[in-house]
Amino acid sequence: MMLGAALFALPAEARTRIKDIVDVENVRPNQLVGYGLVVGLAGTGDRMRNAPFTEESMQAMLERMGVNVRGTQMRTQNVAAVSVTATMPPYARTGSTIDVQIAALGDASSLQGGTLIASSLRGLDGEIYAVAQGPVAVSGFKAQGAAASVSRGVSTSARVAGGAIVEREVPFVLRSSTSLKLALKNPDFTTAQRISAAINQRFSGTAEMLDPATVRIAPGASFPGSVVDLMTQIENLDVDVDQPARIVINEASGTVVMGNDVRLSPVAIAQGGLTISVSETPVVSQPAPRSNGQTTVVPRTQVSVDDGSGASLALVGGGASLQSLVSGLNALGVSPRDLITILQAVKSAGALQAEISVQ
């Protein structure tokens, strides 16, 4: 496999809209969490003996509906206790709907065909922000027989599309603000300076870089509107995004991703390995005619050794770009997995000017 098929050389700089590389301070989603019951399962729910919290939740729910089941032993397996999570987007208004995710807490084997009973979703402040209810959709399945089983995905987690209704809004009045802070998703001095320069070029004196991760904007003399009006005018401006030289390695899958700014100092690289092949070609030996001999099998073993002596030594010049690095390693016949070891060794030798991130 040629490395050129796995590594793509991109332009050194790519122009990107400001809105795609920054977040506005205080304009963010909020995580919600809750607890609920999924009913209507076809015998795939929690076993009451193993999940006593499911039984207690059922009793509490039925008592709120006027049904007294205290002191009775429940044996149903059509109910499962689940955790309910959701992300409420910024500026979500009362009455709007959001998706929820549910996951089994007990020993339920599947949530297929179930319905989530009304469950309150709370924020970190303990307040109820949404209520979720509705039929669940499971993407995975599991089927089994007496001697075999088959499964795909996870059948104990599910999704309720639009299953939560927002009951409380997160108060934040953007128009009353006199300034806003733009938080870079990937902090960088050069990128932050370019954002500030692009905004000031359009509206002089409205932007100021505070640090590599923050640019503050405020309407200046050249802009008569509010800070919201200013944001709508600048979010589509294009800037050249800069990034540090970085190599990301996933050893489990053998994936290597390099940034375009990766550079090498002069270094010699050799790649080879030891291969030992053992083959068996047994031969049958027949006795002579009219003799008292026996037919025997004579083993014959062939052993070949390749110590990689044919591997070449490649010299990579100083300041080599990503394209020349890929071409040089392709000439050595290096596979992506061998490349991981080579890059780590070159980094240890001090000849690689890039950060290596191993996942």
N, C-alpha and C positions, 0 to 999 in steps of 0.2 A: 504493500500500500504506500503510495507516494504521499509524502507529507503535504505536498501542495494541495491535495484534495481535502486535507483536514484543517489546514491553516490558511486563512484568507487575509491577504494584505489589503488593508483599507487605507483610504486617504489619511494623511497625518492629522487633518482637522476636518470635522464634519459640522456644518452649520445646523443649529438646532434652535427651535423656538424657546423663549424664556420659560413659558408655561410648562414645558416638558422636563425641565431640569431643576425647578424650584418648587417649594411648598410655601404657602402663605402662612405666617405665624398665626396660631389659634384657629385656622381653618383646617380642620382635621376630622377624621372619622372617630367614633367612640365605640369601644368594645362593650357588648352586653352579654350577660350570662344568666341562665336560669335552670330550673329543674322541673321535669314534667313526667307525664305518663303517656305511653303509646298503647292504645287498646285496639282490639280487633285482630290480633295475631292468631294464626292458625296453629296454635299449640307450640309456637316457637318463642314464647316469652319467658320471663324469669320464673324459676321454680321458687315458690314461697319459702321453702325450707332453707335455701341457699341465699336468698335475698330478702331478709326481713324488712328492709326499708321499703321495698315495693309493697308489701302487705300493709305496712303502717300508712303509706301514702294512699292506698286504695281505701282503707277504712276512713281516713280523714276526708277524702273526696266524697265518699258516699254519705258520711254524716252531714256534710254541708248541704247535701241534697235531700236530707231528711230520712236517710236509710240507716238504721242502726244495725251494725254487724259486729259490734264488740262481743268478744267471747266465742265467736264462731271461727272455725278453722277453714281458711280458704285454700282450695286446691287448683285453682285455675292457672293455666299457663298461656293465657291470651293477653297478658299485660306485661309491659316492660318499663322499668324506670330508665329515664334518659337524661343526659345533660343537653341543654339547649343553648346555643351560642349564636350571636348575630353581630354584624357590624353596621352601626347607624351612620350613614354618610353625613358630612357637614351640611347644615341648613335643611335637614330633614324636618318636615312640618307635620303637625298633628293630623292624623288621618292617612298619611302616606304609608305605603307598605314596603317591607324589606324582606330579603330572603333569610332563612334560618337554617342552621346545621344542627342535627341531633346525633347523639352517639349513645349506645347502650351502656348502662352502668353496672348491670348485673350479669347473669349468665344466659341471657337471651341469645338464641342462635341466629335469628333473623328478624328484621323489622319490616319485611315485605308485607304489603297490604294493610299496614297499621294506620291509625289516625292519632295525631297528637292532640291531647286534651289541653284546653286553655292553660297556658303557662306564662307567668310574669317574667319579664327580662329586666334585670337591674344593672345599673352602672356601678363603678367603683365607689360612688358616694352612697350606695344603698337605696337610691331612689328607683322607682319603676318607670322605665322609659318606653316600654313596648309590651304587647301581649301577643303571644304566638298560639296558633291553632290551625289544624288542617291535615289533609292526607299526606303521608310521607312518600317520597320517591326514592327507591333504593336502586343504585346502579349495579351492585354486585348480586351474585346468586350462589347457592350451594345446594347440590343434590347428591344424595347418597343412597346406596343400597346395602345389601347384606355383606358384600365383599369388596365394593369399590365406591368411591365418591369423587365428585368433581366440583370445583368451585372457581369463581372468577370475581375479582374485586373483593370488597368487604360488605357483607350483608348486614352488619351491625351498626352501620352509620348511614345516615340518609339526609335528605334535603327537603325542605318545604318551601317551594317557590312562592314568594310574596306572602309567606305565612304569618308575618308579624305586622301588626298595626301600631304605628308610633302614637303614643299617648302623651308624651311630654317632650318638649323641644329643649335643646341646649341653647340657653340665651347667649347671643353674641351679635351685637349691632356693629356691622362693619362700616357703615356710612358715617357714624359718629367719630370714627378714629381720625386723627390728624396725620398719622403716618403708619406705614406697614413695614414689616420685616420679611424679606424673602430668604428662606432657608434653602441652601443648595442641597440637593439630594446626594451629591458626591462633592464634599468640600474640596476646594482647590483655589489657591491664591490667584492664579492666572485667569481662571474662569470667572471668579467673582469680580475681578477688575474689569474684564471684558463686558460683563453684564452691566456694571455701573457705567462704563464708558458708552455703551450702546444706548442706554436710557438717557444719559446726559446729552448725547449727540442729538437725540430727538427732542427732548425737553430739558434745556439747560438748568442745572442746579437742583434737580429733583431726586438724584440718587447718590448714595454714599456707601462705600464698602466699609463695613465694620471689622470683619475678620474673614478668613477663608470660607466660612459657612454662612455668612449673613451679609445681605445688602439691604439697607434701609431706604425706603422711598417716601417722599412727601411732596405734595403739590407746591411748586415754586412760583415765582413771579411770571414765568413763561407759560404756566398752565392754570387756567381760571377755574377748572372744575374741582370736584372732591377727590379723595384718595381712591374711591371706587372707580371713578371715571378715568383716573390716571392708570389704574391697573388694567382696565380694558384696552387702553391704548398701547401699553408696553408689552403685554403678555405674548403677542405674536411677533415681536422683534426677534431677528435671528442673531445668534452669537456663535463664535467658534469655541467649541468645548475642548478644553485641554484635560489631560489625564496623566498620572504618573506611569512610568514604565512598569508593567506588572505582567507576570506569567501565572496563570491559574492552572493548577494540575489536579485532576481527579484520578487518583491511583486505582480506584475500584473499577472504573470503566476505561482507563487508559486515555482519557481526554486531556488534551493540552491546548490552551488558548493563550495566545501572545498578543500583547499590544504592539502597535506600530512603532513605538518609541524605544523598544528593546534594543540595546546596543551591546557589542562585545569588544573587549580589548584583545590584542593579539594572543591567540591561543591555538595549540595543536590538539586535535581530537582524533582518537583512534577507536574503532568499534569492532569487536570480534568476540568469539565465544568458543567454547570447547564442546564438540559433539562426538559422542561415542555411539556407534551402531553395532548391535549384536544380532546376527541372523543364524538360524538353525536350518540345515539342509540334510536331514538324516538319510542314510543309504541302506537299502535292504541287501543283506549278504545271503546268497543261496548256497547250500552245500553241493559238492560234486555228485554226479549221478552214481547210484548204487552205493553211496557212502553212508555211514551211520551218523552224519552230521545233522545239525539243526539250523533252521532259518533264523537269522539274527538281524537286528537293526543296529547299524553302526552310526553313532552320532558324529556329525561334522559341524563345527562351529566356526563362523567367520566374524572377526572383530575388526572394525575400521575406526580410525580416530581422526577427527578434523579439529586441530587446535586453533583454527582461525588465523593461521599464518599468512593467509592471503589478504587479510584486512589491511586497508591502507590507512595512512596517517594524513589527515587533512589539516591544512593551516588556514585559519580564519583570520583575516586582517583586522586591524584596529578600527573601531567605529562601524563594524559591519551592520547593515540594516537587516530588517526582518526578512526581506526577500532574499538577500544573499545568504543569510543564515539557513533558511529553508532549503535553498538550492544546494548549499554545501552538505547539509545533512542528508538530502536526497541522494547525493552522489555516493555517500557512504552506505546507502541502503538501510538507513535507520528506521525502525518501526516506531510508532507513537509510544509504545511502552518502553522501548530502549531510550527514546528521547527524554523521558522523565529522569532516568538515571544520569544521562549525559548532562542535562541542564543543572541538576543538583550538584554534580561534580564540578562543572564549570563555575557555578556560584561559589563553591567552597574554595576554588582556586583564585577567587577574586577577579575573574575575567568577565563576569556578567553584571552589567549595570541595569539591574531590574530587580524588583521585589518578587519573590516566589511565594505564592499562596497555595498551600496543599489542602485540599478538601477531603 
